[in-house]
Amino acid sequence: MYDYIRYCSPLGILTVTAEGGALTALVIAGQKYADRHLAGEGVEHETPVLHAAKLWLDAYFSREAPDTTDLPLSPKGTTFQKKVWRELLNIPYGATDTYGAFAGRLGSSARAVGSAVGRNPISIIIPCHRVLAADGSLTGYAGGLENKEKLLQLEGIVIE
């Protein structure tokens, strides 16, 4: 059983979930793997951590660079996926990385990193949208490439 809220964003409706005082998912409507991230029974109820997530999203969509360190995150995944998701938190607001460079730092393949990045259950807050192809082009975003581009533009990143 999890608690959730719906948040109206420039990307559409976001569903944010929490269990045990930590965020477990942030899903864009229509996102790939949404059913997996929202599996089980949920109750629409704004808990303190969901309220904090709402304030974080308000700041983010107001073009601020909110800090994620105060948000307790508990994404569900494999040990490797969790390692990748923790590393994503190190990509600063307004900056990007490439799958290859990211994989090199983790001692993994770009394909394995890309698979883990694509299954990030807490999008936006865990900034998987900041990872680009080696040539700087947009690729691989479960929330849709149009939304990836919108998020990057919001952060002041222009993709050519």
Beta strands, then each sheet from edge to edge (+ up, - down):
strand 1: 2-9
strand 2: 12-19
strand 3: 22-28
strand 4: 42-44
strand 5: 97-98
strand 6: 131-132
sheet 1: 3+ 2- 1+ 4+
sheet 2: 5+ 6+
end
